[in-house]
Amino acid sequence: MRALGNALDPIVQIGKAGVTESVIFSLNEALTARELVKARVLKNCLEEEKDVAQELIAATGSNLVQIIGRNIILYRSSEDKLIELPK
């Protein structure tokens, strides 16, 4: 998962307002479409990356894959199973 996530571009950005309803909506849509999503915490965000990640996980029902610097990689399985996990 980490290797797949590192190659992604961030598609959700968390700015000064922090985790808002629009951020959660966008992340939910992205997770439904892709299963694996990278989000970026911008420098003007007042919250720590770990706190933002916990809020996003709680709001979307996703799993944390990795936090690298200001990037958060999240995974949520869908019915279509776009990503096959090794057994």
PDB file with SEQRES, HELIX, SHEET and CRYST1 records, atoms N, CA, C and O in Angstrom:
SEQRES   1 A   87  MET ARG ALA LEU GLY ASN ALA LEU ASP PRO ILE VAL GLN          
SEQRES   2 A   87  ILE GLY LYS ALA GLY VAL THR GLU SER VAL ILE PHE SER          
SEQRES   3 A   87  LEU ASN GLU ALA LEU THR ALA ARG GLU LEU VAL LYS ALA          
SEQRES   4 A   87  ARG VAL LEU LYS ASN CYS LEU GLU GLU GLU LYS ASP VAL          
SEQRES   5 A   87  ALA GLN GLU LEU ILE ALA ALA THR GLY SER ASN LEU VAL          
SEQRES   6 A   87  GLN ILE ILE GLY ARG ASN ILE ILE LEU TYR ARG SER SER          
SEQRES   7 A   87  GLU ASP LYS LEU ILE GLU LEU PRO LYS                          
HELIX    1 AA1 ARG A    2  ASN A    6  1                                   5    
HELIX    2 AA2 GLU A   21  ARG A   34  1                                  14    
HELIX    3 AA3 GLU A   49  THR A   60  1                                  12    
SHEET    1 AA1 4 VAL A  12  ILE A  14  0                                        
SHEET    2 AA1 4 LEU A  36  VAL A  41  1                                        
SHEET    3 AA1 4 ASN A  71  TYR A  75 -1                                        
SHEET    4 AA1 4 ASN A  63  ILE A  68 -1                                        
CRYST1    1.000    1.000    1.000  90.00  90.00  90.00 P 1           1          
ATOM      1  N   MET A   1       0.813  -1.187   0.000  1.00  0.00           N  
ATOM      2  CA  MET A   1       0.000   0.000   0.000  1.00  0.00           C  
ATOM      3  C   MET A   1       0.865   1.263   0.000  1.00  0.00           C  
ATOM      4  O   MET A   1       0.563   2.238  -0.689  1.00  0.00           O  
ATOM      5  N   ARG A   2       1.921   1.227   0.768  1.00  0.00           N  
ATOM      6  CA  ARG A   2       2.787   2.406   0.826  1.00  0.00           C  
ATOM      7  C   ARG A   2       3.387   2.728  -0.533  1.00  0.00           C  
ATOM      8  O   ARG A   2       3.434   3.888  -0.942  1.00  0.00           O  
ATOM      9  N   ALA A   3       3.839   1.709  -1.220  1.00  0.00           N  
ATOM     10  CA  ALA A   3       4.444   1.920  -2.538  1.00  0.00           C  
ATOM     11  C   ALA A   3       3.423   2.481  -3.514  1.00  0.00           C  
ATOM     12  O   ALA A   3       3.740   3.383  -4.291  1.00  0.00           O  
ATOM     13  N   LEU A   4       2.219   1.968  -3.485  1.00  0.00           N  
ATOM     14  CA  LEU A   4       1.163   2.492  -4.361  1.00  0.00           C  
ATOM     15  C   LEU A   4       0.821   3.936  -3.998  1.00  0.00           C  
ATOM     16  O   LEU A   4       0.607   4.768  -4.879  1.00  0.00           O  
ATOM     17  N   GLY A   5       0.773   4.226  -2.712  1.00  0.00           N  
ATOM     18  CA  GLY A   5       0.420   5.566  -2.249  1.00  0.00           C  
ATOM     19  C   GLY A   5       1.477   6.604  -2.553  1.00  0.00           C  
ATOM     20  O   GLY A   5       1.147   7.760  -2.820  1.00  0.00           O  
ATOM     21  N   ASN A   6       2.742   6.216  -2.517  1.00  0.00           N  
ATOM     22  CA  ASN A   6       3.818   7.170  -2.790  1.00  0.00           C  
ATOM     23  C   ASN A   6       3.761   7.711  -4.209  1.00  0.00           C  
ATOM     24  O   ASN A   6       4.154   8.851  -4.454  1.00  0.00           O  
ATOM     25  N   ALA A   7       3.281   6.914  -5.135  1.00  0.00           N  
ATOM     26  CA  ALA A   7       3.227   7.333  -6.532  1.00  0.00           C  
ATOM     27  C   ALA A   7       2.056   8.276  -6.825  1.00  0.00           C  
ATOM     28  O   ALA A   7       2.019   8.900  -7.885  1.00  0.00           O  
ATOM     29  N   LEU A   8       1.108   8.385  -5.901  1.00  0.00           N  
ATOM     30  CA  LEU A   8      -0.074   9.220  -6.122  1.00  0.00           C  
ATOM     31  C   LEU A   8       0.224  10.700  -5.930  1.00  0.00           C  
ATOM     32  O   LEU A   8       1.127  11.079  -5.184  1.00  0.00           O  
ATOM     33  N   ASP A   9      -0.553  11.524  -6.620  1.00  0.00           N  
ATOM     34  CA  ASP A   9      -0.544  12.960  -6.367  1.00  0.00           C  
ATOM     35  C   ASP A   9      -1.642  13.273  -5.360  1.00  0.00           C  
ATOM     36  O   ASP A   9      -2.698  12.641  -5.390  1.00  0.00           O  
ATOM     37  N   PRO A  10      -1.413  14.247  -4.460  1.00  0.00           N  
ATOM     38  CA  PRO A  10      -2.465  14.614  -3.511  1.00  0.00           C  
ATOM     39  C   PRO A  10      -3.676  15.189  -4.252  1.00  0.00           C  
ATOM     40  O   PRO A  10      -3.533  16.080  -5.090  1.00  0.00           O  
ATOM     41  N   ILE A  11      -4.859  14.676  -3.940  1.00  0.00           N  
ATOM     42  CA  ILE A  11      -6.060  15.195  -4.593  1.00  0.00           C  
ATOM     43  C   ILE A  11      -6.965  15.940  -3.625  1.00  0.00           C  
ATOM     44  O   ILE A  11      -7.930  16.579  -4.044  1.00  0.00           O  
ATOM     45  N   VAL A  12      -6.661  15.864  -2.332  1.00  0.00           N  
ATOM     46  CA  VAL A  12      -7.408  16.603  -1.322  1.00  0.00           C  
ATOM     47  C   VAL A  12      -6.395  17.429  -0.540  1.00  0.00           C  
ATOM     48  O   VAL A  12      -5.346  16.929  -0.136  1.00  0.00           O  
ATOM     49  N   GLN A  13      -6.728  18.709  -0.333  1.00  0.00           N  
ATOM     50  CA  GLN A  13      -5.835  19.583   0.416  1.00  0.00           C  
ATOM     51  C   GLN A  13      -6.565  20.157   1.618  1.00  0.00           C  
ATOM     52  O   GLN A  13      -7.704  20.610   1.510  1.00  0.00           O  
ATOM     53  N   ILE A  14      -5.898  20.134   2.761  1.00  0.00           N  
ATOM     54  CA  ILE A  14      -6.454  20.664   3.991  1.00  0.00           C  
ATOM     55  C   ILE A  14      -5.712  21.956   4.299  1.00  0.00           C  
ATOM     56  O   ILE A  14      -4.498  21.952   4.507  1.00  0.00           O  
ATOM     57  N   GLY A  15      -6.441  23.046   4.325  1.00  0.00           N  
ATOM     58  CA  GLY A  15      -5.832  24.360   4.506  1.00  0.00           C  
ATOM     59  C   GLY A  15      -6.107  24.965   5.866  1.00  0.00           C  
ATOM     60  O   GLY A  15      -6.254  24.254   6.860  1.00  0.00           O  
ATOM     61  N   LYS A  16      -6.176  26.278   5.900  1.00  0.00           N  
ATOM     62  CA  LYS A  16      -6.306  27.033   7.133  1.00  0.00           C  
ATOM     63  C   LYS A  16      -7.555  26.670   7.927  1.00  0.00           C  
ATOM     64  O   LYS A  16      -7.529  26.680   9.158  1.00  0.00           O  
ATOM     65  N   ALA A  17      -8.634  26.353   7.245  1.00  0.00           N  
ATOM     66  CA  ALA A  17      -9.897  26.025   7.914  1.00  0.00           C  
ATOM     67  C   ALA A  17      -9.876  24.634   8.547  1.00  0.00           C  
ATOM     68  O   ALA A  17     -10.765  24.303   9.332  1.00  0.00           O  
ATOM     69  N   GLY A  18      -8.891  23.832   8.223  1.00  0.00           N  
ATOM     70  CA  GLY A  18      -8.792  22.493   8.797  1.00  0.00           C  
ATOM     71  C   GLY A  18      -9.715  21.512   8.082  1.00  0.00           C  
ATOM     72  O   GLY A  18      -9.986  21.650   6.890  1.00  0.00           O  
ATOM     73  N   VAL A  19     -10.189  20.530   8.826  1.00  0.00           N  
ATOM     74  CA  VAL A  19     -11.060  19.505   8.260  1.00  0.00           C  
ATOM     75  C   VAL A  19     -12.486  20.038   8.267  1.00  0.00           C  
ATOM     76  O   VAL A  19     -13.130  20.123   9.313  1.00  0.00           O  
ATOM     77  N   THR A  20     -12.962  20.394   7.085  1.00  0.00           N  
ATOM     78  CA  THR A  20     -14.313  20.938   6.933  1.00  0.00           C  
ATOM     79  C   THR A  20     -15.218  19.905   6.273  1.00  0.00           C  
ATOM     80  O   THR A  20     -14.761  18.848   5.837  1.00  0.00           O  
ATOM     81  N   GLU A  21     -16.502  20.226   6.208  1.00  0.00           N  
ATOM     82  CA  GLU A  21     -17.459  19.330   5.558  1.00  0.00           C  
ATOM     83  C   GLU A  21     -17.108  19.126   4.082  1.00  0.00           C  
ATOM     84  O   GLU A  21     -17.271  18.024   3.558  1.00  0.00           O  
ATOM     85  N   SER A  22     -16.633  20.164   3.416  1.00  0.00           N  
ATOM     86  CA  SER A  22     -16.286  20.030   2.003  1.00  0.00           C  
ATOM     87  C   SER A  22     -15.057  19.143   1.818  1.00  0.00           C  
ATOM     88  O   SER A  22     -14.980  18.404   0.837  1.00  0.00           O  
ATOM     89  N   VAL A  23     -14.108  19.201   2.727  1.00  0.00           N  
ATOM     90  CA  VAL A  23     -12.936  18.327   2.673  1.00  0.00           C  
ATOM     91  C   VAL A  23     -13.375  16.879   2.868  1.00  0.00           C  
ATOM     92  O   VAL A  23     -12.925  15.991   2.144  1.00  0.00           O  
ATOM     93  N   ILE A  24     -14.249  16.640   3.837  1.00  0.00           N  
ATOM     94  CA  ILE A  24     -14.737  15.289   4.107  1.00  0.00           C  
ATOM     95  C   ILE A  24     -15.523  14.759   2.913  1.00  0.00           C  
ATOM     96  O   ILE A  24     -15.371  13.599   2.530  1.00  0.00           O  
ATOM     97  N   PHE A  25     -16.367  15.612   2.323  1.00  0.00           N  
ATOM     98  CA  PHE A  25     -17.137  15.200   1.145  1.00  0.00           C  
ATOM     99  C   PHE A  25     -16.211  14.825  -0.003  1.00  0.00           C  
ATOM    100  O   PHE A  25     -16.391  13.784  -0.634  1.00  0.00           O  
ATOM    101  N   SER A  26     -15.227  15.666  -0.275  1.00  0.00           N  
ATOM    102  CA  SER A  26     -14.278  15.399  -1.359  1.00  0.00           C  
ATOM    103  C   SER A  26     -13.490  14.118  -1.110  1.00  0.00           C  
ATOM    104  O   SER A  26     -13.271  13.324  -2.025  1.00  0.00           O  
ATOM    105  N   LEU A  27     -13.074  13.930   0.117  1.00  0.00           N  
ATOM    106  CA  LEU A  27     -12.306  12.727   0.457  1.00  0.00           C  
ATOM    107  C   LEU A  27     -13.170  11.475   0.336  1.00  0.00           C  
ATOM    108  O   LEU A  27     -12.704  10.450  -0.161  1.00  0.00           O  
ATOM    109  N   ASN A  28     -14.412  11.545   0.780  1.00  0.00           N  
ATOM    110  CA  ASN A  28     -15.317  10.402   0.638  1.00  0.00           C  
ATOM    111  C   ASN A  28     -15.515  10.038  -0.828  1.00  0.00           C  
ATOM    112  O   ASN A  28     -15.489   8.862  -1.189  1.00  0.00           O  
ATOM    113  N   GLU A  29     -15.712  11.042  -1.667  1.00  0.00           N  
ATOM    114  CA  GLU A  29     -15.881  10.801  -3.101  1.00  0.00           C  
ATOM    115  C   GLU A  29     -14.622  10.161  -3.700  1.00  0.00           C  
ATOM    116  O   GLU A  29     -14.710   9.221  -4.490  1.00  0.00           O  
ATOM    117  N   ALA A  30     -13.472  10.675  -3.322  1.00  0.00           N  
ATOM    118  CA  ALA A  30     -12.215  10.150  -3.851  1.00  0.00           C  
ATOM    119  C   ALA A  30     -11.969   8.721  -3.378  1.00  0.00           C  
ATOM    120  O   ALA A  30     -11.519   7.879  -4.155  1.00  0.00           O  
ATOM    121  N   LEU A  31     -12.260   8.443  -2.115  1.00  0.00           N  
ATOM    122  CA  LEU A  31     -12.067   7.091  -1.589  1.00  0.00           C  
ATOM    123  C   LEU A  31     -13.016   6.096  -2.248  1.00  0.00           C  
ATOM    124  O   LEU A  31     -12.642   4.947  -2.484  1.00  0.00           O  
ATOM    125  N   THR A  32     -14.226   6.522  -2.541  1.00  0.00           N  
ATOM    126  CA  THR A  32     -15.177   5.658  -3.222  1.00  0.00           C  
ATOM    127  C   THR A  32     -14.700   5.337  -4.631  1.00  0.00           C  
ATOM    128  O   THR A  32     -14.833   4.205  -5.096  1.00  0.00           O  
ATOM    129  N   ALA A  33     -14.147   6.330  -5.304  1.00  0.00           N  
ATOM    130  CA  ALA A  33     -13.703   6.142  -6.684  1.00  0.00           C  
ATOM    131  C   ALA A  33     -12.365   5.412  -6.784  1.00  0.00           C  
ATOM    132  O   ALA A  33     -12.153   4.651  -7.728  1.00  0.00           O  
ATOM    133  N   ARG A  34     -11.461   5.628  -5.829  1.00  0.00           N  
ATOM    134  CA  ARG A  34     -10.081   5.143  -5.977  1.00  0.00           C  
ATOM    135  C   ARG A  34      -9.604   4.177  -4.904  1.00  0.00           C  
ATOM    136  O   ARG A  34      -8.646   3.441  -5.140  1.00  0.00           O  
ATOM    137  N   GLU A  35     -10.225   4.150  -3.750  1.00  0.00           N  
ATOM    138  CA  GLU A  35      -9.830   3.346  -2.583  1.00  0.00           C  
ATOM    139  C   GLU A  35      -8.577   3.866  -1.885  1.00  0.00           C  
ATOM    140  O   GLU A  35      -8.532   3.882  -0.655  1.00  0.00           O  
ATOM    141  N   LEU A  36      -7.577   4.284  -2.617  1.00  0.00           N  
ATOM    142  CA  LEU A  36      -6.320   4.771  -2.044  1.00  0.00           C  
ATOM    143  C   LEU A  36      -6.140   6.229  -2.445  1.00  0.00           C  
ATOM    144  O   LEU A  36      -6.106   6.557  -3.631  1.00  0.00           O  
ATOM    145  N   VAL A  37      -6.026   7.107  -1.437  1.00  0.00           N  
ATOM    146  CA  VAL A  37      -6.002   8.545  -1.703  1.00  0.00           C  
ATOM    147  C   VAL A  37      -4.897   9.201  -0.880  1.00  0.00           C  
ATOM    148  O   VAL A  37      -4.652   8.841   0.272  1.00  0.00           O  
ATOM    149  N   LYS A  38      -4.238  10.174  -1.508  1.00  0.00           N  
ATOM    150  CA  LYS A  38      -3.241  10.977  -0.803  1.00  0.00           C  
ATOM    151  C   LYS A  38      -3.822  12.374  -0.588  1.00  0.00           C  
ATOM    152  O   LYS A  38      -4.326  13.006  -1.517  1.00  0.00           O  
ATOM    153  N   ALA A  39      -3.739  12.838   0.658  1.00  0.00           N  
ATOM    154  CA  ALA A  39      -4.181  14.193   1.011  1.00  0.00           C  
ATOM    155  C   ALA A  39      -2.975  14.970   1.513  1.00  0.00           C  
ATOM    156  O   ALA A  39      -2.051  14.390   2.084  1.00  0.00           O  
ATOM    157  N   ARG A  40      -2.981  16.269   1.304  1.00  0.00           N  
ATOM    158  CA  ARG A  40      -1.872  17.109   1.748  1.00  0.00           C  
ATOM    159  C   ARG A  40      -2.384  18.139   2.758  1.00  0.00           C  
ATOM    160  O   ARG A  40      -3.411  18.784   2.546  1.00  0.00           O  
ATOM    161  N   VAL A  41      -1.649  18.275   3.851  1.00  0.00           N  
ATOM    162  CA  VAL A  41      -1.927  19.304   4.847  1.00  0.00           C  
ATOM    163  C   VAL A  41      -1.058  20.500   4.475  1.00  0.00           C  
ATOM    164  O   VAL A  41       0.170  20.421   4.511  1.00  0.00           O  
ATOM    165  N   LEU A  42      -1.696  21.592   4.123  1.00  0.00           N  
ATOM    166  CA  LEU A  42      -0.955  22.778   3.702  1.00  0.00           C  
ATOM    167  C   LEU A  42      -0.270  23.454   4.886  1.00  0.00           C  
ATOM    168  O   LEU A  42      -0.649  23.241   6.038  1.00  0.00           O  
ATOM    169  N   LYS A  43       0.729  24.260   4.598  1.00  0.00           N  
ATOM    170  CA  LYS A  43       1.510  24.914   5.652  1.00  0.00           C  
ATOM    171  C   LYS A  43       0.677  25.879   6.490  1.00  0.00           C  
ATOM    172  O   LYS A  43       1.005  26.130   7.650  1.00  0.00           O  
ATOM    173  N   ASN A  44      -0.397  26.423   5.916  1.00  0.00           N  
ATOM    174  CA  ASN A  44      -1.213  27.371   6.667  1.00  0.00           C  
ATOM    175  C   ASN A  44      -2.240  26.696   7.572  1.00  0.00           C  
ATOM    176  O   ASN A  44      -2.991  27.383   8.265  1.00  0.00           O  
ATOM    177  N   CYS A  45      -2.287  25.369   7.579  1.00  0.00           N  
ATOM    178  CA  CYS A  45      -3.181  24.638   8.474  1.00  0.00           C  
ATOM    179  C   CYS A  45      -2.630  24.725   9.895  1.00  0.00           C  
ATOM    180  O   CYS A  45      -1.437  24.516  10.115  1.00  0.00           O  
ATOM    181  N   LEU A  46      -3.485  25.028  10.845  1.00  0.00           N  
ATOM    182  CA  LEU A  46      -3.051  25.224  12.226  1.00  0.00           C  
ATOM    183  C   LEU A  46      -2.950  23.915  13.006  1.00  0.00           C  
ATOM    184  O   LEU A  46      -2.408  23.898  14.112  1.00  0.00           O  
ATOM    185  N   GLU A  47      -3.458  22.832  12.450  1.00  0.00           N  
ATOM    186  CA  GLU A  47      -3.463  21.542  13.139  1.00  0.00           C  
ATOM    187  C   GLU A  47      -2.266  20.692  12.716  1.00  0.00           C  
ATOM    188  O   GLU A  47      -1.718  20.865  11.627  1.00  0.00           O  
ATOM    189  N   GLU A  48      -1.874  19.781  13.587  1.00  0.00           N  
ATOM    190  CA  GLU A  48      -0.794  18.838  13.285  1.00  0.00           C  
ATOM    191  C   GLU A  48      -1.299  17.774  12.324  1.00  0.00           C  
ATOM    192  O   GLU A  48      -2.491  17.468  12.301  1.00  0.00           O  
ATOM    193  N   GLU A  49      -0.400  17.213  11.535  1.00  0.00           N  
ATOM    194  CA  GLU A  49      -0.760  16.207  10.545  1.00  0.00           C  
ATOM    195  C   GLU A  49      -1.416  14.986  11.179  1.00  0.00           C  
ATOM    196  O   GLU A  49      -2.375  14.442  10.632  1.00  0.00           O  
ATOM    197  N   LYS A  50      -0.906  14.554  12.321  1.00  0.00           N  
ATOM    198  CA  LYS A  50      -1.471  13.381  12.999  1.00  0.00           C  
ATOM    199  C   LYS A  50      -2.907  13.639  13.443  1.00  0.00           C  
ATOM    200  O   LYS A  50      -3.754  12.750  13.347  1.00  0.00           O  
ATOM    201  N   ASP A  51      -3.187  14.850  13.928  1.00  0.00           N  
ATOM    202  CA  ASP A  51      -4.541  15.196  14.351  1.00  0.00           C  
ATOM    203  C   ASP A  51      -5.492  15.256  13.162  1.00  0.00           C  
ATOM    204  O   ASP A  51      -6.631  14.799  13.246  1.00  0.00           O  
ATOM    205  N   VAL A  52      -5.018  15.823  12.057  1.00  0.00           N  
ATOM    206  CA  VAL A  52      -5.813  15.893  10.835  1.00  0.00           C  
ATOM    207  C   VAL A  52      -6.115  14.479  10.343  1.00  0.00           C  
ATOM    208  O   VAL A  52      -7.246  14.184   9.957  1.00  0.00           O  
ATOM    209  N   ALA A  53      -5.113  13.609  10.357  1.00  0.00           N  
ATOM    210  CA  ALA A  53      -5.301  12.234   9.908  1.00  0.00           C  
ATOM    211  C   ALA A  53      -6.360  11.526  10.749  1.00  0.00           C  
ATOM    212  O   ALA A  53      -7.208  10.819  10.205  1.00  0.00           O  
ATOM    213  N   GLN A  54      -6.319  11.707  12.061  1.00  0.00           N  
ATOM    214  CA  GLN A  54      -7.311  11.066  12.934  1.00  0.00           C  
ATOM    215  C   GLN A  54      -8.718  11.582  12.658  1.00  0.00           C  
ATOM    216  O   GLN A  54      -9.675  10.808  12.675  1.00  0.00           O  
ATOM    217  N   GLU A  55      -8.853  12.872  12.405  1.00  0.00           N  
ATOM    218  CA  GLU A  55     -10.161  13.436  12.063  1.00  0.00           C  
ATOM    219  C   GLU A  55     -10.680  12.855  10.751  1.00  0.00           C  
ATOM    220  O   GLU A  55     -11.854  12.502  10.645  1.00  0.00           O  
ATOM    221  N   LEU A  56      -9.807  12.758   9.758  1.00  0.00           N  
ATOM    222  CA  LEU A  56     -10.201  12.226   8.452  1.00  0.00           C  
ATOM    223  C   LEU A  56     -10.601  10.755   8.555  1.00  0.00           C  
ATOM    224  O   LEU A  56     -11.579  10.329   7.940  1.00  0.00           O  
ATOM    225  N   ILE A  57      -9.855   9.991   9.323  1.00  0.00           N  
ATOM    226  CA  ILE A  57     -10.163   8.572   9.511  1.00  0.00           C  
ATOM    227  C   ILE A  57     -11.528   8.410  10.161  1.00  0.00           C  
ATOM    228  O   ILE A  57     -12.340   7.597   9.718  1.00  0.00           O  
ATOM    229  N   ALA A  58     -11.781   9.182  11.213  1.00  0.00           N  
ATOM    230  CA  ALA A  58     -13.056   9.089  11.921  1.00  0.00           C  
ATOM    231  C   ALA A  58     -14.228   9.512  11.032  1.00  0.00           C  
ATOM    232  O   ALA A  58     -15.304   8.917  11.094  1.00  0.00           O  
ATOM    233  N   ALA A  59     -14.019  10.527  10.216  1.00  0.00           N  
ATOM    234  CA  ALA A  59     -15.110  11.067   9.392  1.00  0.00           C  
ATOM    235  C   ALA A  59     -15.409  10.212   8.166  1.00  0.00           C  
ATOM    236  O   ALA A  59     -16.539  10.213   7.678  1.00  0.00           O  
ATOM    237  N   THR A  60     -14.415   9.481   7.659  1.00  0.00           N  
ATOM    238  CA  THR A  60     -14.607   8.736   6.409  1.00  0.00           C  
ATOM    239  C   THR A  60     -14.633   7.221   6.588  1.00  0.00           C  
ATOM    240  O   THR A  60     -14.982   6.500   5.653  1.00  0.00           O  
ATOM    241  N   GLY A  61     -14.274   6.731   7.754  1.00  0.00           N  
ATOM    242  CA  GLY A  61     -14.222   5.285   7.958  1.00  0.00           C  
ATOM    243  C   GLY A  61     -13.093   4.623   7.193  1.00  0.00           C  
ATOM    244  O   GLY A  61     -13.178   3.450   6.828  1.00  0.00           O  
ATOM    245  N   SER A  62     -12.038   5.383   6.952  1.00  0.00           N  
ATOM    246  CA  SER A  62     -10.892   4.857   6.197  1.00  0.00           C  
ATOM    247  C   SER A  62      -9.798   4.386   7.154  1.00  0.00           C  
ATOM    248  O   SER A  62      -9.912   4.525   8.371  1.00  0.00           O  
ATOM    249  N   ASN A  63      -8.759   3.838   6.587  1.00  0.00           N  
ATOM    250  CA  ASN A  63      -7.606   3.369   7.354  1.00  0.00           C  
ATOM    251  C   ASN A  63      -6.379   4.174   6.970  1.00  0.00           C  
ATOM    252  O   ASN A  63      -6.192   4.518   5.803  1.00  0.00           O  
ATOM    253  N   LEU A  64      -5.549   4.472   7.948  1.00  0.00           N  
ATOM    254  CA  LEU A  64      -4.308   5.190   7.691  1.00  0.00           C  
ATOM    255  C   LEU A  64      -3.271   4.233   7.127  1.00  0.00           C  
ATOM    256  O   LEU A  64      -2.992   3.186   7.709  1.00  0.00           O  
ATOM    257  N   VAL A  65      -2.709   4.603   5.994  1.00  0.00           N  
ATOM    258  CA  VAL A  65      -1.629   3.822   5.405  1.00  0.00           C  
ATOM    259  C   VAL A  65      -0.299   4.392   5.879  1.00  0.00           C  
ATOM    260  O   VAL A  65       0.571   3.659   6.349  1.00  0.00           O  
ATOM    261  N   GLN A  66      -0.151   5.726   5.748  1.00  0.00           N  
ATOM    262  CA  GLN A  66       1.132   6.333   6.097  1.00  0.00           C  
ATOM    263  C   GLN A  66       0.994   7.850   6.155  1.00  0.00           C  
ATOM    264  O   GLN A  66       0.182   8.445   5.446  1.00  0.00           O  
ATOM    265  N   ILE A  67       1.799   8.455   7.010  1.00  0.00           N  
ATOM    266  CA  ILE A  67       1.967   9.909   7.025  1.00  0.00           C  
ATOM    267  C   ILE A  67       3.422  10.173   6.675  1.00  0.00           C  
ATOM    268  O   ILE A  67       4.336   9.722   7.366  1.00  0.00           O  
ATOM    269  N   ILE A  68       3.621  10.917   5.584  1.00  0.00           N  
ATOM    270  CA  ILE A  68       4.966  11.288   5.163  1.00  0.00           C  
ATOM    271  C   ILE A  68       5.010  12.804   5.095  1.00  0.00           C  
ATOM    272  O   ILE A  68       4.414  13.409   4.204  1.00  0.00           O  
ATOM    273  N   GLY A  69       5.709  13.412   6.029  1.00  0.00           N  
ATOM    274  CA  GLY A  69       5.771  14.873   6.051  1.00  0.00           C  
ATOM    275  C   GLY A  69       4.381  15.453   6.219  1.00  0.00           C  
ATOM    276  O   GLY A  69       3.732  15.231   7.241  1.00  0.00           O  
ATOM    277  N   ARG A  70       3.919  16.197   5.222  1.00  0.00           N  
ATOM    278  CA  ARG A  70       2.602  16.812   5.261  1.00  0.00           C  
ATOM    279  C   ARG A  70       1.577  16.032   4.440  1.00  0.00           C  
ATOM    280  O   ARG A  70       0.447  16.489   4.263  1.00  0.00           O  
ATOM    281  N   ASN A  71       1.961  14.866   3.941  1.00  0.00           N  
ATOM    282  CA  ASN A  71       1.068  14.035   3.138  1.00  0.00           C  
ATOM    283  C   ASN A  71       0.504  12.884   3.965  1.00  0.00           C  
ATOM    284  O   ASN A  71       1.211  12.241   4.741  1.00  0.00           O  
ATOM    285  N   ILE A  72      -0.787  12.647   3.775  1.00  0.00           N  
ATOM    286  CA  ILE A  72      -1.487  11.569   4.471  1.00  0.00           C  
ATOM    287  C   ILE A  72      -2.045  10.630   3.409  1.00  0.00           C  
ATOM    288  O   ILE A  72      -2.732  11.068   2.487  1.00  0.00           O  
ATOM    289  N   ILE A  73      -1.750   9.345   3.539  1.00  0.00           N  
ATOM    290  CA  ILE A  73      -2.268   8.355   2.602  1.00  0.00           C  
ATOM    291  C   ILE A  73      -3.315   7.518   3.335  1.00  0.00           C  
ATOM    292  O   ILE A  73      -3.041   6.930   4.381  1.00  0.00           O  
ATOM    293  N   LEU A  74      -4.526   7.478   2.761  1.00  0.00           N  
ATOM    294  CA  LEU A  74      -5.647   6.765   3.357  1.00  0.00           C  
ATOM    295  C   LEU A  74      -6.158   5.693   2.416  1.00  0.00           C  
ATOM    296  O   LEU A  74      -6.069   5.824   1.195  1.00  0.00           O  
ATOM    297  N   TYR A  75      -6.699   4.623   3.000  1.00  0.00           N  
ATOM    298  CA  TYR A  75      -7.274   3.526   2.225  1.00  0.00           C  
ATOM    299  C   TYR A  75      -8.637   3.179   2.792  1.00  0.00           C  
ATOM    300  O   TYR A  75      -8.822   3.110   4.007  1.00  0.00           O  
ATOM    301  N   ARG A  76      -9.598   2.960   1.887  1.00  0.00           N  
ATOM    302  CA  ARG A  76     -10.910   2.449   2.285  1.00  0.00           C  
ATOM    303  C   ARG A  76     -11.364   1.474   1.211  1.00  0.00           C  
ATOM    304  O   ARG A  76     -11.468   1.829   0.037  1.00  0.00           O  
ATOM    305  N   SER A  77     -11.630   0.259   1.620  1.00  0.00           N  
ATOM    306  CA  SER A  77     -12.054  -0.781   0.691  1.00  0.00           C  
ATOM    307  C   SER A  77     -13.443  -0.456   0.149  1.00  0.00           C  
ATOM    308  O   SER A  77     -14.289   0.080   0.865  1.00  0.00           O  
ATOM    309  N   SER A  78     -13.668  -0.785  -1.113  1.00  0.00           N  
ATOM    310  CA  SER A  78     -14.985  -0.592  -1.708  1.00  0.00           C  
ATOM    311  C   SER A  78     -15.511  -1.937  -2.177  1.00  0.00           C  
ATOM    312  O   SER A  78     -14.793  -2.937  -2.153  1.00  0.00           O  
ATOM    313  N   GLU A  79     -16.749  -1.957  -2.598  1.00  0.00           N  
ATOM    314  CA  GLU A  79     -17.375  -3.193  -3.063  1.00  0.00           C  
ATOM    315  C   GLU A  79     -16.704  -3.721  -4.326  1.00  0.00           C  
ATOM    316  O   GLU A  79     -16.652  -4.932  -4.538  1.00  0.00           O  
ATOM    317  N   ASP A  80     -16.191  -2.823  -5.167  1.00  0.00           N  
ATOM    318  CA  ASP A  80     -15.584  -3.224  -6.429  1.00  0.00           C  
ATOM    319  C   ASP A  80     -14.171  -3.767  -6.276  1.00  0.00           C  
ATOM    320  O   ASP A  80     -13.661  -4.411  -7.193  1.00  0.00           O  
ATOM    321  N   LYS A  81     -13.526  -3.521  -5.135  1.00  0.00           N  
ATOM    322  CA  LYS A  81     -12.166  -3.985  -4.871  1.00  0.00           C  
ATOM    323  C   LYS A  81     -11.214  -3.641  -6.022  1.00  0.00           C  
ATOM    324  O   LYS A  81     -10.742  -4.524  -6.738  1.00  0.00           O  
ATOM    325  N   LEU A  82     -10.949  -2.371  -6.179  1.00  0.00           N  
ATOM    326  CA  LEU A  82     -10.042  -1.910  -7.225  1.00  0.00           C  
ATOM    327  C   LEU A  82      -8.604  -2.337  -6.962  1.00  0.00           C  
ATOM    328  O   LEU A  82      -7.844  -2.588  -7.898  1.00  0.00           O  
ATOM    329  N   ILE A  83      -8.231  -2.420  -5.687  1.00  0.00           N  
ATOM    330  CA  ILE A  83      -6.877  -2.786  -5.309  1.00  0.00           C  
ATOM    331  C   ILE A  83      -6.934  -4.148  -4.635  1.00  0.00           C  
ATOM    332  O   ILE A  83      -7.641  -4.322  -3.642  1.00  0.00           O  
ATOM    333  N   GLU A  84      -6.200  -5.103  -5.163  1.00  0.00           N  
ATOM    334  CA  GLU A  84      -6.122  -6.424  -4.564  1.00  0.00           C  
ATOM    335  C   GLU A  84      -4.968  -6.457  -3.584  1.00  0.00           C  
ATOM    336  O   GLU A  84      -3.822  -6.210  -3.958  1.00  0.00           O  
ATOM    337  N   LEU A  85      -5.265  -6.761  -2.335  1.00  0.00           N  
ATOM    338  CA  LEU A  85      -4.235  -6.851  -1.317  1.00  0.00           C  
ATOM    339  C   LEU A  85      -3.599  -8.236  -1.329  1.00  0.00           C  
ATOM    340  O   LEU A  85      -4.296  -9.232  -1.523  1.00  0.00           O  
ATOM    341  N   PRO A  86      -2.286  -8.313  -1.126  1.00  0.00           N  
ATOM    342  CA  PRO A  86      -1.643  -9.629  -1.066  1.00  0.00           C  
ATOM    343  C   PRO A  86      -2.091 -10.369   0.189  1.00  0.00           C  
ATOM    344  O   PRO A  86      -2.401  -9.762   1.213  1.00  0.00           O  
ATOM    345  N   LYS A  87      -2.117 -11.693   0.083  1.00  0.00           N  
ATOM    346  CA  LYS A  87      -2.574 -12.496   1.229  1.00  0.00           C  
ATOM    347  C   LYS A  87      -1.436 -13.069   1.992  1.00  0.00           C  
ATOM    348  O   LYS A  87      -1.646 -13.768   2.983  1.00  0.00           O  
TER     349      LYS A  87                                                      
END                                                                             
